[in-house]
Amino acid sequence: MWKNLSTTIFSRKIFLNRLTLTLILLLTLTAAISAPLQAQSNTAGAQLLAAQRLMIQQKYPEATARAMAILKSDPDNIDAIYTLAAIEQTRILDYEAYTIYGRRFQVFADSLLKILEARQPALRGDDSLRCLFYRANIIGGIGLMQAKRGAWMEGARNGMASSNLYRQVKRIDPGHLGADMGLGVFDYYFGTSMKWIPFVAGGSVEKGLEAIERSLNAPFPFNHAAKSSYCWILIDRKQFRKADSLAHSALRDAPNSTIFLRIRALIALWTGCNDSALNFGKKLMAASESRSPVNWSDLIMAHAIVAEAYDKKGQRAEALATANKALGLPMPAAYRAISHVKDHYKTLTGIRNKLSK
């Protein structure tokens, strides 16, 4: 049906539509933009910052351990409570394992949301604002998992509920960069590819772009998620050079980030820069294999990128060898059942069949 990687799920429009709600909630990495670490003890503040950095470095068990260490001594710490949800959601986004872990996340996130909702009335000032922001993120995260598991209407409703809380945050603090990002991605996608949902309203592409561009000014590591979301929007608008430049800047801060290696590899393939696609595809392949557990979604994607780039360059032997290697990977059955992983297998099988003749 589809002949190569560029016309499978990597087709820009299809891929962006599938990512719509993912991008809305990828801002969980910016959880502590509004969290003044000075208001906490030195130990708790250092642990929280360490957890956030470990999350961006894709070291999720270590990040969770830091958040749990805070809660051991301070069970009511709203920043640590929220960070647990952010870590788990980011891990699932990273591994694209919505169908595997999505239901479990919904239960976990709902339990944390109830804790924050119960704490909100007693909080004042900055603490109350952060709690409101965290609740917006968690509600959106639940919506994301619903949408990714096929419940689009429920997911969109939670996305809108999340955006309403972001607007409350902005009314209290007009300069809140985290809320800018949440509202920006909401406005952009609900003003474009999500118009088909009957009760969705209020999206504005230009307002969305302006808000996301403001969120890029947050300091590292909190601008990391803004860069990722903005890259995909730039790709949607066919501004590939600008998207690649932004991904390049993100890799300076986090050189082994598979999130941005993935973006650069795909842009290179889509724009016919096959040597660059090979370079970034191989880096993505190595990074995915070295992780524990292996990121099977990224690993099969990387093989598909490399195989197609070799094929386009006329290096048939290398393309065939890459396809054969990929098709022989001991991928767990749960990951093989994911729809976009099936598409990668279809691409690789097509390359093998064509080059084996």
Secondary structure by P-SEA (a helix, b strand, c coil): ccccccccccaaaaaaaaaaaaaacccccccccccccccccaaaaaaaaaaaaaaaacaaaaaaaaaaaaaacccccaaaaaaaaaaaaaaaaaaccccccaaaaaaaaaaaaaaaaaacccccaaaaaaaaaaaaaaaaaaaaaaaaacaaaaaaaaaaaaaaaaaaaaaaccccaaaaaaaaaaaaaaacccccccccccccaaaaaaaaaaacccccccaaaaaaaaaaaaaaacaaaaaaaaaaaaaaaccccaaaaaaaaaaaaaacaaaaaaaaaaaaaaaaaaccccaaaaaaaaaaaaaaaaaaacaaaaaaaaaaaaaaccccccccccaaaaaaaaaaaaaaaaaac
